[in-house]
Amino acid sequence: MAGRIRDEDVRAVRDASPIADVIGEYLQLRTAGGGNLKGLCPFHDERSPSFNVTPARGMYYCFGCGEGGDVITFITKVEGLSFNEAVERLAKRARIELRFVEGGYYNKRVEGGSERARLLEANQAAAQYYREQLGSPGARVGRELLAGRGFDQGAAERFRLGYAPEGWDHLVRHLHGRGFSDKELMSAGLASQGQRGLIDRFRHRLIWPIADVGGEIIGFGGRRLSEDKESPKYLNTPETPLYKKSSVLYGLDLARREIATTQRAVVVEGYTDVMACHLAGEGTAIATCGTSFGEEHIKILRRLTGDRNQFLGAKIVFTFDGDSAGQKAALRAFAEDQRWVTQTYVAVQPDGLDPCDLRMARGDAAVRDLVGSGVLLFEFVIRARLAEHDLDTPEGQVRALRAAAPVVAGIRDDALRQGYGRQLSGWLGLEESLVRAEIRRAAPRREQAAAGGARAPQPAPAPRIPQEAVPVAEQVRQREALKVALQHPKAAAAAGFDELELEEFTVTRYAAIARAVAAAGGCAGPVGEDAFRAAVLEHAADDLERRLINELTVERLQAKLNPKQPTAVEPHYVATVISGVRKDSTLRKIKQMKADLMRLAANGETDSVSALSAKLQTYQAYADQLKTRYGV
């Protein structure tokens, strides 16, 4: 292992990685007021956004599932990385050279870099090698194939295309010379075990690098150039620590910004279709890699589009082939579609041409017209069922109704289901009551098909620290005081937060956070705000307390903020909040003293009554002073 990354380098990486920019590469963020941003949480399924980002404090928190932290925490969780791996990834993004405590500058070729970093470096080296080979004599058939599909050298460079030579181990020998081990080449999916050692996985193929949303190359797709029919026409990287085909979308690194901006994505079926669409001006085109479009792909697009409302949200266009395979792909998409909220369309060229063939035959404008001609997915699937029957005969109409009714019954939105029921009646020329009755009969089959025999597991709700019976107003004031302390520690210190006693926080979970603040040196400590919050997190007793700290750090204050300075807070508001906690504590003490006075008077303890009465007057005067000065 390379050891622990130096603390100052971790801070430099964090400072050079704006949290809104980094998270914005994974999901669509919208303004939420008060300088905050909001989007759909990448860690659990949700229809309305509860994932909050506070750029001014470099923090995020999801009020739905409780996940939260800083930019490094986000990368570790969303990519499944270790702390060091996340820092290395962000350091590469920010072009920062890392140093380790055990000595030496971080060098990406040094033995001991993280496994993920080494596999990414191997893929990058392989991609560079393949690109260089595309100009070799052996790649002539590949260059001719590209030219025949309407792709020139500029297109090949734009999409970083390459060529895998025909021999058995050209890439293996090249990467061995670059210092990569057999284990690393196998783990990256670049090589496989042969009878006499490692052999290249891709041989005599056109190569498409496949990148993740951040642009890191995680795998490859290769198109066969030989006449060997026993070899698959297309071959992809196998499942690796980097490459999970169920959550990979080819072209996403190129399309993500336009998808987020236009609220639209075009899903095509192959690498050349993605290229054709982008070159024709449809820059949101993406494709799956060796698998059908599924639930994980849906989650990725929902996050990027910030998809919220079925009728006002993003538009997704599938461009399937017009053959039976394309029809089946549309039906699979229909089965998945109702797991998200969006406008989903299917665009099929009447003569069956895919976007690449269409661009060659009729030009860029024809591709754009194809994408714009899509019909709603529900309608496409229903009409596909009707097309299988002769609607000119009563027998054909009845068979078509029985084939299409389960599709309509499968629409979960009641209003849409009724609307398509009326349309189906018109398309068939049958009485609406007859059609509705058949849809009702198909409903049980719909429910079984949709549920697959069992309901999908739902994420467990985030556990909560117990909260006792404390008046709601007091709970609110204690929570607001902690928010001020975490979000504006210097202002809180000036207003006397550090002078509050732990027992003044009568809600157990809030007292725990106040204890962590005190253990971190209090709000008046000499360190900066980020270091202070990090210290508070370090002094939290468990994950529940850390989760609450993150939540309070990003939750909006109840104060009306200045739109010109959304991250600032009025000192008077801070003083009012903290004084409110102090007054609640004072009133509790006054109440207890009054009860003690009654007991002492009943027992005839005159001296004690006099002393306690004087103390009571002092506390009452203090409470009145707080009310007069701060209105609490």
VEXMAR-810053 format. One line per 8 residues: number of its first residue (from 1); their letters; for each residue x, y, z of C-alpha. Coordinates in pm, whole numbers, m for minus. Layout:
NUM> A> X/Y/Z | ...
//
This chain:
1> MAGRIRDE> 0/0/0 | 115/355/m69 | 12/464/281 | m200/748/410 | m239/1057/196 | m100/1365/364 | m367/1573/537 | m271/1895/356
9> DVRAVRDA> m309/1717/22 | m654/1589/119 | m753/1945/210 | m611/2072/m120 | m813/1814/m314 | m1130/1900/m122 | m1078/2274/m180 | m1010/2220/m552
17> SPIADVIG> m1322/2006/m600 | m1633/2229/m584 | m1905/2000/m452 | m2174/2138/m685 | m1954/2074/m990 | m1860/1721/m885 | m2210/1613/m786 | m2345/1790/m1095
25> EYLQLRTA> m2161/1531/m1304 | m2385/1263/m1157 | m2723/1431/m1121 | m2916/1741/m1221 | m2912/2008/m951 | m3160/2294/m932 | m3166/2606/m718 | m3343/2547/m387
33> GGGNLKGL> m3306/2891/m228 | m3070/3018/37 | m2770/2928/m176 | m2865/2558/m168 | m2916/2318/m458 | m3150/2020/m483 | m3178/1706/m696 | m3288/1342/m701
41> CPFHDERS> m3088/1134/m456 | m2844/889/m618 | m2856/661/m313 | m3227/572/m308 | m3526/585/m542 | m3748/889/m507 | m3997/1082/m720 | m3944/1426/m567
49> PSFNVTPA> m3596/1563/m491 | m3482/1554/m130 | m3106/1555/m194 | m2960/1891/m86 | m2620/2041/m165 | m2481/2342/19 | m2187/2471/m191 | m2089/2739/61
57> RGMYYCFG> m2012/2468/317 | m1906/2194/77 | m2170/1957/216 | m2460/1745/90 | m2742/1574/274 | m3047/1370/168 | m3353/1427/385 | m3504/1108/242
65> CGEGGDVI> m3240/846/326 | m3003/1035/556 | m2687/1007/343 | m2459/1307/378 | m2103/1435/391 | m1850/1627/183 | m1731/1587/m175 | m1494/1301/m85
73> TFITKVEG> m1771/1116/100 | m1995/1153/m205 | m1740/997/m441 | m1671/708/m202 | m2041/626/m181 | m2155/686/m537 | m1859/500/m692 | m1809/241/m417
81> LSFNEAVE> m1449/353/m354 | m1223/361/m53 | m1125/698/95 | m783/693/m77 | m935/592/m410 | m1186/876/m392 | m915/1129/m311 | m700/995/m597
89> RLAKRARI> m989/1029/m839 | m1062/1387/m734 | m690/1467/m738 | m666/1352/m1096 | m968/1565/m1184 | m807/1868/m1018 | m456/1782/m1149 | m311/1766/m800
97> ELRFVEGG> m11/1543/m726 | m60/1351/m403 | 197/1270/m136 | 180/991/117 | 289/994/479 | 532/707/420 | 724/932/183 | 753/1019/m181
105> YYNKRVEG> 526/1197/m423 | 227/1011/m557 | 316/863/m895 | 51/677/m1085 | 303/422/m1212 | 439/336/m867 | 364/m10/m730 | 111/27/m452
113> GSERARLL> m137/271/m609 | m497/173/m540 | m639/m113/m745 | m898/109/m908 | m640/371/m1001 | m415/104/m1155 | m701/m47/m1358 | m799/298/m1487
121> EANQAAAQ> m438/362/m1584 | m421/28/m1764 | m738/110/m1957 | m605/454/m2046 | m278/304/m2169 | m469/43/m2371 | m692/309/m2528 | m386/510/m2632
129> YYREQLGS> m229/199/m2782 | m546/111/m2976 | m572/468/m3112 | m214/453/m3237 | m282/120/m3406 | m580/255/m3603 | m331/413/m3844 | m135/90/m3896
137> PGARVGRE> m150/m117/m4220 | m333/m397/m4038 | m621/m163/m3955 | m702/m85/m4320 | m1019/m295/m4321 | m1131/m113/m4006 | m1072/228/m4158 | m1262/122/m4469
145> LLAGRGFD> m1553/0/m4256 | m1568/336/m4078 | m1551/528/m4405 | m1826/309/m4545 | m2042/402/m4248 | m1982/774/m4303 | m1716/828/m4036 | m1397/1012/m4127
153> QGAAERFR> m1073/1051/m3931 | m1216/1345/m3737 | m1505/1130/m3615 | m1266/852/m3514 | m1060/1100/m3310 | m1369/1260/m3153 | m1490/925/m3022 | m1135/798/m2948
161> LGYAPEGW> m1174/494/m3172 | m891/242/m3207 | m784/m90/m3351 | m678/m411/m3176 | m410/m589/m3386 | m463/m939/m3517 | m189/m1110/m3316 | m236/m1297/m2988
169> DHLVRHLH> m58/m1078/m2736 | 38/m739/m2884 | m142/m540/m2614 | m25/m771/m2334 | 342/m724/m2433 | 291/m347/m2470 | 135/m310/m2124 | 393/m538/m1965
177> GRGFSDKE> 649/m292/m2096 | 456/m14/m1922 | 485/m192/m1586 | 140/m354/m1559 | 117/m702/m1411 | m71/m1008/m1537 | m314/m971/m1248 | m392/m610/m1340
185> LMSAGLAS> m449/m695/m1708 | m682/m979/m1612 | m869/m765/m1357 | m918/m488/m1613 | m1060/m736/m1866 | m788/m653/m2119 | m645/m1005/m2132 | m746/m1364/m2073
193> QGQRGLID> m554/m1677/m1987 | m427/m1877/m2284 | m246/m2210/m2298 | 97/m2043/m2290 | 20/m1729/m2095 | m195/m1421/m2128 | m354/m1331/m2461 | m530/m1014/m2572
201> RFRHRLIW> m907/m1015/m2522 | m961/m798/m2831 | m791/m911/m3155 | m844/m773/m3505 | m1134/m554/m3399 | m1240/m194/m3418 | m1235/m60/m3064 | m1472/183/m2892
209> PIADVGGE> m1354/303/m2548 | m1638/309/m2294 | m1616/580/m2029 | m1803/650/m1707 | m1995/972/m1648 | m1673/1150/m1549 | m1488/1050/m1867 | m1266/778/m1716
217> IIGFGGRR> m1226/479/m1949 | m1367/174/m1773 | m1396/m73/m2061 | m1407/m132/m2435 | m1634/m260/m2708 | m1489/m430/m3015 | m1640/m496/m3359 | m1513/m808/m3541
225> LSEDKESP> m1325/m738/m3867 | m1254/m1098/m3964 | m1485/m1345/m4138 | m1471/m1582/m3842 | m1841/m1651/m3778 | m1763/m1839/m3458 | m1636/m1519/m3301 | m1905/m1275/m3178
233> KYLNTPET> m1962/m974/m3402 | m1942/m743/m3100 | m1738/m818/m2791 | m1736/m608/m2473 | m1518/m593/m2164 | m1638/m855/m1912 | m1761/m761/m1565 | m1470/m605/m1376
241> PLYKKSSV> m1425/m389/m1066 | m1472/m91/m1303 | m1715/m217/m1565 | m2072/m315/m1470 | m2272/m345/m1790 | m2607/m303/m1615 | m2509/53/m1520 | m2296/155/m1821
249> LYGLDLAR> m2420/379/m2101 | m2192/435/m2400 | m2156/803/m2487 | m2277/926/m2147 | m1953/1115/m2085 | m2013/1311/m2408 | m2389/1351/m2367 | m2437/1419/m1996
257> REIATTQR> m2419/1799/m2007 | m2660/1828/m2299 | m2895/1574/m2138 | m2903/1785/m1823 | m2947/2109/m2018 | m3213/1997/m2267 | m3395/1755/m2034 | m3386/1496/m2312
265> AVVVEGYT> m3199/1174/m2389 | m3198/964/m2706 | m3141/592/m2644 | m3007/404/m2948 | m2893/47/m2997 | m2526/60/m3093 | m2197/247/m3092 | m2223/365/m3452
273> DVMACHLA> m2579/488/m3389 | m2449/702/m3101 | m2180/843/m3329 | m2426/911/m3610 | m2665/1096/m3379 | m2393/1312/m3225 | m2249/1400/m3565 | m2601/1484/m3688
281> GEGTAIAT> m2654/1728/m3402 | m2836/1500/m3157 | m2582/1529/m2878 | m2788/1346/m2614 | m2755/1002/m2778 | m2641/710/m2562 | m2651/330/m2587 | m2641/31/m2357
289> CGTSFGEE> m2340/m201/m2375 | m2417/m566/m2430 | m2740/m566/m2232 | m3095/m437/m2255 | m3202/m101/m2113 | m3283/m162/m1749 | m3350/m23/m1405 | m2994/96/m1334
297> HIKILRRL> m2988/288/m1662 | m3319/449/m1569 | m3172/567/m1239 | m2876/726/m1416 | m3096/920/m1659 | m3339/1025/m1388 | m3056/1173/m1185 | m2909/1356/m1484
305> TGDRNQFL> m3243/1501/m1594 | m3373/1567/m1244 | m3687/1387/m1363 | m3981/1477/m1137 | m4312/1503/m1322 | m4451/1274/m1590 | m4602/1556/m1793 | m4349/1833/m1729
313> GAKIVFTF> m4030/1630/m1688 | m3764/1495/m1918 | m3824/1345/m2260 | m3664/1009/m2339 | m3665/885/m2700 | m3587/522/m2785 | m3483/457/m3147 | m3539/87/m3204
321> DGDSAGQK> m3502/m105/m3526 | m3832/m172/m3700 | m3784/m550/m3697 | m3918/m797/m3443 | m3609/m756/m3222 | m3675/m383/m3204 | m4038/m446/m3116 | m3926/m673/m2831
329> AALRAFAE> m3687/m403/m2711 | m3977/m157/m2698 | m4184/m402/m2497 | m3897/m446/m2250 | m3873/m69/m2221 | m4248/m58/m2154 | m4203/m302/m1866 | m3928/m82/m1717
337> DQRWVTQT> m4082/254/m1808 | m4325/278/m1520 | m4037/266/m1273 | m3963/625/m1360 | m4153/946/m1422 | m4094/1089/m1767 | m4225/1131/m2117 | m4104/824/m2305
345> YVAVQPDG> m4121/802/m2684 | m4030/545/m2948 | m3899/654/m3287 | m3885/387/m3560 | m3796/461/m3921 | m4072/309/m4142 | m3819/138/m4369 | m3633/m4/m4068
353> LDPCDLRM> m3313/201/m4101 | m3119/262/m3782 | m2972/611/m3720 | m2634/520/m3870 | m2783/377/m4192 | m3030/663/m4209 | m2753/922/m4188 | m2562/751/m4468
361> ARGDAAVR> m2869/727/m4689 | m3038/1064/m4628 | m2809/1286/m4426 | m2801/1452/m4084 | m3142/1616/m4112 | m3309/1275/m4153 | m3161/1161/m3822 | m3295/1468/m3646
369> DLVGSGVL> m3635/1414/m3807 | m3638/1052/m3688 | m3576/1155/m3329 | m3847/1419/m3353 | m4103/1175/m3496 | m4132/956/m3188 | m4469/847/m3056 | m4544/787/m2689
377> LFEFVIRA> m4424/448/m2573 | m4767/337/m2456 | m4916/409/m2797 | m4629/236/m2976 | m4667/m85/m2776 | m5046/m92/m2816 | m5026/m32/m3191 | m4759/m302/m3220
385> RLAEHDLD> m5006/m551/m3069 | m5284/m436/m3302 | m5061/m467/m3610 | m5042/m843/m3555 | m5413/m886/m3634 | m5655/m822/m3921 | m5872/m537/m3797 | m6104/m560/m4099
393> TPEGQVRA> m6278/m867/m3956 | m6474/m901/m3628 | m6263/m1201/m3532 | m5942/m1003/m3585 | m6076/m710/m3385 | m6160/m932/m3088 | m5820/m1104/m3099 | m5649/m764/m3121
401> LRAAAPVV> m5853/m638/m2824 | m5749/m938/m2615 | m5385/m886/m2713 | m5384/m511/m2641 | m5601/m504/m2326 | m5324/m635/m2094 | m5097/m355/m2219 | m5356/m88/m2136
409> AGIRDDAL> m5434/m259/m1805 | m5063/m244/m1731 | m5067/138/m1725 | m5054/228/m1357 | m5175/585/m1388 | m5557/571/m1374 | m5616/875/m1596 | m5374/750/m1862
417> RQGYGRQL> m5523/401/m1850 | m5873/538/m1911 | m5746/765/m2187 | m5575/483/m2374 | m5882/268/m2322 | m6087/525/m2515 | m5822/545/m2787 | m5811/166/m2815
425> SGWLGLEE> m6186/167/m2865 | m6144/409/m3156 | m5853/221/m3313 | m6051/m104/m3305 | m6391/39/m3390 | m6548/m137/m3091 | m6784/m8/m2823 | m6600/163/m2539
433> SLVRAEIR> m6791/m37/m2276 | m6673/m363/m2437 | m6312/m242/m2439 | m6329/m125/m2076 | m6468/m462/m1967 | m6183/m647/m2139 | m5925/m415/m1977 | m6078/m486/m1635
441> RAAPRREQ> m6056/m861/m1699 | m5688/m819/m1790 | m5608/m627/m1471 | m5514/m929/m1254 | m5270/m1040/m1521 | m5135/m685/m1532 | m5073/m678/m1158 | m4900/m1015/m1160
449> AAAGGARA> m4681/m921/m1457 | m4591/m583/m1315 | m4507/m719/m972 | m4330/m1029/m1100 | m4492/m1224/m819 | m4336/m1008/m548 | m4314/m644/m463 | m3976/m482/m518
457> PQPAPAPR> m3791/m427/m191 | m3809/m73/m60 | m3515/98/107 | m3528/82/484 | m3604/416/647 | m3308/590/803 | m3283/512/1175 | m3333/803/1411
465> IPQEAVPV> m3194/895/1750 | m3482/875/2004 | m3661/1202/2072 | m3842/1247/2401 | m4153/1449/2484 | m4015/1804/2470 | m4246/2091/2364 | m4228/2139/1989
473> AEQVRQRE> m4128/2505/2015 | m3831/2413/2234 | m3728/2137/1993 | m3734/2388/1708 | m3521/2641/1897 | m3262/2381/1998 | m3239/2251/1643 | m3207/2601/1500
481> ALKVALQH> m2930/2686/1749 | m2731/2381/1641 | m2784/2469/1274 | m2647/2817/1340 | m2349/2672/1527 | m2260/2432/1243 | m2333/2666/954 | m2208/2996/1101
489> PKAAAAAG> m1977/2904/1392 | m1813/3245/1427 | m2150/3422/1446 | m2273/3161/1694 | m1963/3208/1909 | m2016/3586/1911 | m2375/3532/2030 | m2267/3305/2317
497> FDELELEE> m2337/2955/2187 | m2030/2812/2361 | m2165/2943/2693 | m2473/2721/2673 | m2467/2424/2910 | m2526/2075/2775 | m2828/2031/3001 | m2994/2322/2826
505> FTVTRYAA> m3041/2087/2526 | m3327/1876/2657 | m3365/1669/2337 | m3121/1380/2372 | m3006/1377/2010 | m2948/1754/2014 | m2754/1731/2340 | m2532/1470/2171
513> IARAVAAA> m2451/1713/1888 | m2387/1998/2133 | m2145/1767/2316 | m1961/1697/1987 | m1939/2072/1919 | m1789/2129/2262 | m1544/1840/2216 | m1432/1994/1886
521> GGCAGPVG> m1325/2308/2070 | m1647/2505/2042 | m1757/2754/1781 | m1492/3008/1885 | m1204/2775/1801 | m912/2901/1591 | m971/2670/1293 | m1173/2751/982
529> EDAFRAAV> m1537/2653/933 | m1466/2340/727 | m1207/2216/975 | m1446/2289/1261 | m1727/2085/1104 | m1482/1802/1029 | m1376/1805/1395 | m1740/1792/1509
537> LEHAADDL> m1796/1487/1286 | m1487/1321/1432 | m1625/1365/1785 | m1966/1218/1698 | m2035/898/1887 | m2179/697/1597 | m2318/706/1243 | m2656/832/1366
545> ERRLINEL> m2496/1140/1519 | m2280/1198/1209 | m2590/1173/992 | m2769/1433/1207 | m2467/1665/1194 | m2468/1647/814 | m2842/1709/810 | m2816/2018/1032
553> TVERLQAK> m2524/2150/828 | m2726/2172/506 | m3079/2236/637 | m3198/2591/568 | m3226/2832/860 | m3568/2972/935 | m3435/3327/899 | m3517/3530/589
561> LNPKQPTA> m3189/3547/402 | m3058/3838/199 | m3083/3731/m168 | m2763/3922/m241 | m2581/3730/33 | m2764/3397/67 | m2485/3239/272 | m2473/3521/531
569> VEPHYVAT> m2688/3540/843 | m2804/3839/1049 | m2624/3855/1387 | m2950/3956/1556 | m3115/3635/1431 | m2828/3425/1567 | m2851/3600/1904 | m3229/3551/1909
577> VISGVRKD> m3201/3178/1842 | m2936/3116/2107 | m3117/3339/2357 | m3431/3136/2292 | m3256/2821/2412 | m3126/3010/2716 | m3474/3148/2795 | m3632/2801/2769
585> STLRKIKQ> m3373/2679/3019 | m3435/2979/3246 | m3812/2925/3243 | m3766/2558/3331 | m3552/2661/3629 | m3813/2923/3733 | m4084/2658/3719 | m3876/2424/3934
593> MKADLMRL> m3798/2704/4185 | m4168/2788/4221 | m4241/2424/4296 | m3959/2418/4553 | m4092/2736/4714 | m4434/2579/4767 | m4270/2274/4926 | m4045/2484/5152
601> AANGETDS> m4332/2712/5261 | m4546/2410/5343 | m4264/2275/5561 | m4216/2611/5737 | m3855/2655/5618 | m3864/3037/5628 | m3493/3105/5573 | m3479/2877/5269
609> VSALSAKL> m3791/3041/5128 | m3634/3387/5156 | m3309/3279/4987 | m3490/3097/4704 | m3731/3388/4653 | m3438/3623/4595 | m3287/3379/4345 | m3625/3342/4171
617> QTYQAYAD> m3650/3719/4126 | m3306/3725/3967 | m3399/3452/3717 | m3733/3616/3643 | m3561/3948/3573 | m3317/3768/3338 | m3605/3604/3150 | m3779/3941/3115
625> QLKTRYGV> m3455/4094/2986 | m3423/3827/2717 | m3782/3886/2610 | m3736/4264/2596 | m3408/4249/2405 | m3471/3962/2164 | m3847/3909/2173 | m3812/3545/2274
//
